[in-house]
Amino acid sequence: MQITFRCDPALADLLPRPISARQAIPDWIRSMPAKAFSEVHGHDIRTVKQCPPFIDAMAHGFMILLPCDVHVERGVFRWDWDLPVLSVKEHPRSPLSFHSPAQVSGTPFHAAGSVVVKFNSFWTIELEEGWSLFATHPVNRGDLPFRLLSGLVDSDAFSDAGINFPATWNDPDFSGLLAKGTPVAQCFAVPRTRPTLIFESFSEERAARYADTVSTTLAMPGVYRKRYRARK
């Protein structure tokens, strides 16, 4: 899969480039313990740091990054970003803008006083024919003060303008810095063909394989990682 990113030539040396999601694994993953005491079990158990599906989901695809520092003070957003003259008049110049909360009326995202921000895109994204771009909140990143709304864009055809990423601002009391380079959207290419769903009952062989896989997985740690996880 080849993914092509383009930007205004005046921004080529200013913008942080999208990066592999694996490069954006947060520091708390590295610093968290591999095991922790469970009062339910009465002994140490493995944490999600040792769960390959948890980590692989966070490392899948690529990240769109915040292009500059954004300071937030209880719902007030400000930034100091001195951009040069751009070659395209309609191009955004601010790192984010805002949606009316009415746009999410009737959804679980709407609440009194809610703020819906929109992370503006400074990169266009072109995928190969037949593929769409799935954009979602950075996976397992509940530490971020916003929550991106997921979307699917046919980026094999829609590739001449940037994709903007709406998000609800979930922490009205947040005061601090969203630093340049903060991941704002995790994206990956998905095929646009619809799958064929097939339903079957276990055969005797499948039932035996089910029982063997479950018993082996419960008996020994790391079975999925050692036997089934694909190298990435």
Disulfide bonds with the S-S distance in Angstrom:
none
